Amino acid sequence: VIDDSEIICNRRDENFEPYIKFKHYWEEEVKKAGSIEKAWITRALYKTVGFKGCCVLVILAVVEQFSGSIFMVWGLNLFLSSLEDLDTFRKFHPDEQEDYLT
């Protein structure tokens, strides 16, 4: 187990305050549950960031899922269809130069 003094010594600035709050809420949760195995870290996180922060986290997770799956497939489909259109243009207009930007 790493002690706080081993990580940061005498740090009490505004960026350190959320860590102190989270640690306090986590210790309360462990006492309330009786052991670390039964404690819920999500409750301590919710108490630290609040309702608005948790809503933003959920919204960003949903946006990331859409960006990582649906938009990627849509973009790949758009790219491949443009390559197919370019290939079709080459077949029907062999003497003309291709325009890669349209």
Secondary structure as GFF3:
##gff-version 3
##sequence-region A 1 102
A	DSSP	alpha_helix	4	7	.	.	.	ID=ss1
A	DSSP	alpha_helix	17	33	.	.	.	ID=ss2
A	DSSP	alpha_helix	41	65	.	.	.	ID=ss3
A	DSSP	pi_helix	66	70	.	.	.	ID=ss4
A	DSSP	alpha_helix	71	92	.	.	.	ID=ss5
###
